[in-house]
Amino acid sequence: MSAGRWSNVLAAGTLVVIAAGSLAVYASLTLGATTPVRVATRATLADAQGDVTVFPASGGGSHAGTAGEALYAGDRVRTGAPGRAAIMFPDGSRQELDAATDVLIRSIGGGGGVVALVQTRGVTVNVVAEGAAPRSYQLEEPGAIALAGGTRFRARVVRNAVSGALSEENVSVEAGSVLASGGSQEVVLQPGQSLRRVPPGSVLEPLGLRGTSSGTQAVLTSQESGVVGGSLRGETLLSLVSVDGSDATSTSCGVAGQGNTCHFAFASPASGTLAGLAFSGTFTSTLRLAMTDQDGTARLEGEHGSVELELPAPDSGTIVLSLSSGPTGLARISQVPLAWRGQGSWTAVGGRGSLKGVCFDGVEGSGLFELSRLETDAAQGAKNHLMLNLGGDLSLQPCGVPSARGGGAEGAAPPQ
């Protein structure tokens, strides 16, 4: 997810993903916007667990989905949290719906026809029958179309929980090959490769995520990651908020000039996604802003900017991140109370423990941070406020496996 791990390969805009046995079978396809027509061919709701709702195209209102019921073109299936479902098509292809997922069946396939689906949110695992004809399976995400034949891939669609606006789309391949086409460029995704699209205006843009890029991060279901709506392997998206920070020997805080600093200390809860897994724990942080000669600007120095994440039981251990910004990466946004805002980067510098039952004795990764507000006000009883978001990639080095930087100890065990 960090800038170094992703290479921009396509212009922002419509993404077309085509999965097939070889490039020779590639052909362009345009789906019409006409209303689906109900035909005799039907699919089957092969599995329905937890909260599963079916919205029939024929009207009559929604109903709880039951395993074995028939589904037709124009029907919509939605899972809640918890909930999961699977749709079986006439040719043997299968789509598995994770929790909090919404899919519209545009066409059923069968008799040489095409399976076409519209995924509006959540995670799906798409398993195309080995004997299915190339281009016989289409998965359309908002701004994306997937055609697959004889392959297995996952798709994820994330929307803003408040506005419903699209935040990002992901496709990762487990078997077969996927041809992604956008604009005048084409990209072939092999097993283990993935594609990501972040539309303009996404809430992820402040963390440096935008446009369409390729990578190697697999889509994880909510069951695998613990994150409702799924995640990407290694993905780290954390929100750090504190309202009771303390001063740590500031010197002429907010006054322009070399040697003047604002030095803060925080210790509060933290939550989000850590290395692709759901995280809820605590953090401690020390942030020292160095004033510049230009009034109203400051920088955050790596040796004086750190975040230590504490993993709560049944997990254990800590992970340490170092934060830094450009020479004038932070700007004063208020005099009373004195408040700052800015952006910068972070790097994982240490970690050891156990997360979700997996021992690790090293961490690697980097990304960007957005400092929404760093505030100090004597009227608040010297209780400083912090609103900090971090995004990027983080990998945990398994115990006993040397890292690329030479870390890791043979036979190491997680701290108790």
N, C-alpha and C positions, 0 to 999 in steps of 0.2 A: 503493500500500500504506500510506502514512502516513495518519494520521487525517484530514488535510486533503484527501486525494485521494479518499477513499472516503466515501460517504454511506450510512448504515444504512437499508435500505429494507424489510427483511423481518424478522420475528421469527425467532429461531433455531428450528430444527426441520426438518421435512421440506420439501424444496424440489421443486417440480414445474415443469419447464421444457417449454413447448410451442412448437414452431416450426411456422409455417404461413404461408400467403399473407396472411391477414388475421385479425383477432380474431373475425370472424363465425363462423369454423369451430371456435372453441374449445369443448371439452367436457371435463368432468372424467373421469378414468379411474383406476380402482383395479386394480392388478395383484394377482392372487391369489397365494398362497404355495404353490400346488400344484406338484408335480413336473412338469417339462416332459414332454410325450408325444411320442415320435418319430413323425413322419408321413412320407409319401412325398416331400414337398417338401424340397428340399435347397439349400444354399448351396455356394459354391466357395471354397476357399482359393486366391485368385487370385495371390498372391505370397507367397513365403517365403524370406527371406534371413537368413543367420546362424543364431542359436539360436532355433528356433521349435518349440514342443511342442504337440501336440494330445492332449486328454484326452477320449476318446469317451464319450458318455453310456451306450453299450451295454456298457461295461466292457472288460475284456481288457487294461488297462494303457495307459499313454501311449506315444506314438511321435513321432518327429521329423516335423514337418509338411513336406509336399511340395506344390509349386505344382500346382494342378489337382485335388487330392483333394476329395472331397465332404464337406460338413459338415452336421450335422443338429441339430435342437432338442435342447438339453441338452449338446451338445459344448462344450468349453472350449478356447480358444487362448491360449497364453502365450508371450511373446517374452522372450528374455534380453538381455544387453548384451555384445556387440552383437547385434542382431537386429531384424527388422521383418517385418510381414506385412500382408496385405489380404484382406478377406472380401467377395465379391461375392454379392448377393442376387438372387432371381428377377426383381424389378422393375427391376433396374439400379442400385439403390442400392449404396453401397460404404463399408466402414469400413476405415480404414488404422490399423494398430497400430504405435506407436512402440516403441523399445527398452524393456525392463522393463515391459511392459504385460500385463494379464490381463483377458480378456473371456469371459463365458459367454453362449452363444446361447440365449435363452429361447424364441423362436419365429422362424421363417424368413420368414414372409410368403408372398406369391405367391397368386394367385387371389383377390385382394381382402383377403388377410389382413394382419397387422401384423408388421413386423420389430421384435422386442424383444430388447434386449441388456443385460447387467449388467456394468458396468466396475468392477473392484475395485481397480485401481491403474494408474498410467502415463498415457500420453497417446494419444488417438485423434483422427483427423480423419474426420468423418462427412459424406459427400457423398450427399445424397438425390436420386434420379432426378427430373428436371424433371417428368416425367409422373406421378409418384407421387401418390396421393391424400393430402389433408391428414390429419394424425394417423396416417400409415401407418408411421412410423419412430419407435421409442421407444428412448431410451438411459437406462438407470437406473444412476446412480452410488449409492454408499452414502448413503442419505438424500435421493436426488434421482432424478427421472424426467424424461426428455426425450422429447417427441413432435415429430417433424419431418416436414415435407412440402415438397419442392422447395426445400431450403435447404442451406447448408454451415456447419458449426460445429465447433469443437474442444472437447474435454473433457479435464480433467486430474484425477487422483485421487492424492493424496500420502498415504503412510502412514509412521509412525515406523519407522525401519530396525531398531530393536531390539524394540519391543513389537508392531509391526504395527497399532497403533491409528491411526485416521483422523486426519490432520493438517489437511487442507483439500481442497476440491473447487472446480474452476473450469470455467466455460463461457464461450467467446467466440464471437461470430458474425462470419462473413465474408460471407455472402450470405443474403438472406431476412430474416425477422423471427422473434424468439423471445419467447414469452410465458412469463414465470416467475411462478409462483404459490406463495405460502407463507402459510398462515394465511388471513387475510381480505384480504390485499393482493396485487396483481398488478403486474408490471413487464414492459414490452415492451422487448426488446433489439433494436436495429437493428444493421446492419453496423458494426463498429468498437467495439461495446459489449460488456461482459462482466459476469459475475456470479461472486461468490466466497462460499463458505460455510466458516467455521472453527468446528467443533463445540466444545462445552464440554470443557475439559480438554486441548485441543490444546497441543502444545509451542510454538505460535506466540502463545499468549495473553500471555506476559510482554512481547512486543513490541507489544502493543496491538491485536492482530488477533483479532477474535472476532465471532460472529454472521454474518449474511448482508448483503452490501453489493454495490453496483454500481460499475462503473468503466469504464475504457477500455483496460485492459491485455490484449493478445492472449496466448493460450496459445502457447508456443514448444515445438517438439519437441526431443528431445535432440540431434538433428543440427544444428538451428538454434542452440541455446544452448550446446552442449557439456556440459550438465548431464543426467546420467542421471535419468530421471523427468520431464524438461522443466522449464520455468520460465515466468514471466510477463514480458512485455516491460517493461523498466525495473526489474524486481525486484532488490532488493539485500538479501542475507542473508549477513553475514560473521561469521566466528568468529576472534577475535584472542586468541591465547594466548602468554604469555611467562613464563619462569621465571628470567630473568637481567636483570631491570630494575635500574636504579641510582637512588640518591637524587639529587635535584637541588636541594640547599639547602633542606631542610625546616626548619621552625621550630616547636619544641615540638609535633611531630606527635602527634596523638591527644589533646592536652590542650585542654579546653574553653576558649573565649575568643577574641574577635576578634583577628585578627592572627596566630594560630597556623595553621600549614599543614603538609600532607603533600605533598611535591612529588616526582613520580616521572618517570622517563624509561625508555622501552622501545624495543626494536628486534628484531623477530622475524618469523617467517613468518606469513602470513595466507591464508585460503582461504574459498571459498564462491561466492556468485553476485553479480556486480557488473553493474548495469544490464542484468540478464537473461541475462548470459553467464557461463560458468564462469570463475572467477578463482583463481589460485594465485600469490602473490607475497610481498612483504614489507611491513611497516609500521613506521613510527616514530611514537612518541606521547609527548606530555608532558601529564601530568595533575596539576593542583594542587588539592587538596582544602582548602577553607577551613573551619576549625573554627567552630562556632557557640557561643553561650553555653550551649546545652543539651548536657550531657555525652552523648557517644556519637552525635552527629549532625554532619553536614558537608554542604557543597554543592560542586558542581563548576561553576566559572565558565567561560563560553564563551571568554573571552579567554585563559584558562589551561588549556584542555582541547582538544587537537587530535589528529587521527589523519591521518597522511599515508601514502597507499598508493602503493607503487612498482610500476609495471607492468613485468614482466620481458620480456626478448627472447623472441620476435620483436616483442612490443609495446614501447612506450616511453612515458615521461612519468610524471606523478604526478597524484593526486587528493587534495584536502585536505578533511577534514570537521571541523567545530567541534562540540564536545560541551558540554552544560550540563545542570544539574539544578535542581530546586526548592530553596528555602531550606534545607530539611532532607531533601533527596532521597537522601542516603546515610546508612547506619546502621552503627555499629560492631558486628561480630558476634563479635569475639574480641579479648581484651587481649594474650594471648601465644600465638601471634604476633599482632601488631596487624593486624586484617583488617577490610575494609569491604565492604558490599554495597548496591546501590541501582539506581535507574532514572532515565532522563532522555531528552533528545531530542538529535538531531544535525541539522546543516544543512550542505550542500555549499557551500564558500566559494571553491573554486578548483580548476582542473585544466587540463591541456594535454598532448596526446600522441597516441598511436595505439593503438587497441584492436581486435583482430581485423581489422586492415587498414583501419580507419576512422579518419581524422584528426579530432580534436576539439580545440577551443581554449576550451572553457568547460564547466561542469557546473551542473546545477540539481537540487535534490532535498532531501528531508528524511525523517526517520523517528524511531524510538525506539531506545534502547539498554538492554540489561540488563547490569549489572555484577555478575557472579556472585561474583567475589572479587578484591579488590585487597589484597595482603598484603605486609607488610614485617617482617623479623625479623633482628635482629643475628646470631642464631645461624646464619643462612643465608649469612653472609659478605656481608651487605648486598645479597643478590640478591632483588629484589622480584618477586612473582608477580602475573600479571594473567590474568583470564578475562573476556572482554568479547564480547557478541554484539550485532550491529546489524541492524536490519530497516527497510526503507522503500523509497522509489522514488528512482531516480537516472537522469537523462537526460543524455546527452552532446551538447553543442552542436557540430554539424559545423563544420569549418573554413570560414571565409568567410561564415558565416550569423550575423548579429547576434542575440543572445539577447534575451529579453523585458526583461532588466535592462541592455541596452545593451552586453553583452560580445561578444566575437568580433571577429577582425580579418580584413579582406578578404585572401584569398590566403594565410592563415596556413598554416604547415606544421608537422608534428609535430617535436618536438625530437629531435635525433640523439644 
